[in-house]
Amino acid sequence: MQIELDELESKLAQLLQLSQRLRAENHQLRQELAIALSHERQYSDKMESARKRLENLLSQLPENAA
């Protein structure tokens, strides 16, 4: 009976350790995702700005040049 309890205690300790490690990994991944989403928004804003500038330049070209 004591051996079974010791094995159960060991498995529980392993489970708790795994849970803590996965929580830390999840936290890290959430931070990385937030950073990636922020970069994506910045790149999207830059692309939109470039698109508007190009449209503006194209609208200034003479009709027969377009």
Long-range contacts (C-beta under 8 A, 24 or more apart in sequence): none
